[in-house]
Amino acid sequence: MTGRINPYTIAPELLKAWMEFSNQVAVSGLEKPLLELVKIRASQLNDCANCLNMHTFEARQAGETEQRIAVLAAWQEAPCYTDRERTALAWTDHLTLVADKRAPREVYDALDAQFSKEEQVKLTLAVIVINGWNRLAIGFDLFDKSLGWK
């Protein structure tokens, strides 16, 4: 069986630009714990084990609790998230599953109530970034072999 390509070696300049953009979004001013919840949630929806591993670790480093990480898959039922976090998670769900869920008015209205216009753009770009990384990791089978994957 032949392995898949490594996009870092095939298109290094594009991947370097993607990494730089990702890093810019990560330090754009949204709270680090909130961004990690968004990354975990999108990665759950996309079934991206590598990103789940990475972002649960980074969430813990940012002070996130085991309980909040553990129940994130059922965030709608869990009382431990703030209104702002719930809004970000709903936005993440809808944008990650955009073909099925779209971005209905009520979800946007909640976003508009919790996030400034600039923060809405930053959050949306964060969702786009993690979905992009999920697709790169899954599509090209970019699992970190040093972590014992495969």
QUITA-V162028 format. One record per residue. RES is the residue in one letter. SS is DSSP state (H for helix, E for strand, - for the rest). Layout:
res = <RES/RES>
ss = <SS/SS>
This chain:
res = <M/T/G/R/I/N/P/Y/T/I/A/P/E/L/L/K/A/W/M/E/F/S/N/Q/V/A/V/S/G/L/E/K/P/L/L/E/L/V/K/I/R/A/S/Q/L/N/D/C/A/N/C/L/N/M/H/T/F/E/A/R/Q/A/G/E/T/E/Q/R/I/A/V/L/A/A/W/Q/E/A/P/C/Y/T/D/R/E/R/T/A/L/A/W/T/D/H/L/T/L/V/A/D/K/R/A/P/R/E/V/Y/D/A/L/D/A/Q/F/S/K/E/E/Q/V/K/L/T/L/A/V/I/V/I/N/G/W/N/R/L/A/I/G/F/D/L/F/D/K/S/L/G/W/K>
ss = <-/-/-/-/-/-/H/H/H/H/-/H/H/H/H/H/H/H/H/H/H/H/H/H/H/H/-/-/-/-/-/H/H/H/H/H/H/H/H/H/H/H/H/H/H/-/-/-/H/H/H/H/H/H/H/H/H/H/H/H/H/-/-/-/-/H/H/H/H/H/-/H/H/H/-/-/-/-/-/-/-/-/H/H/H/H/H/H/H/H/H/H/H/H/H/H/-/H/H/H/H/-/-/-/H/H/H/H/H/H/H/H/H/H/-/-/H/H/H/H/H/H/H/H/H/H/H/H/H/H/H/H/H/H/H/H/H/H/H/-/-/-/-/-/H/H/H/-/-/->
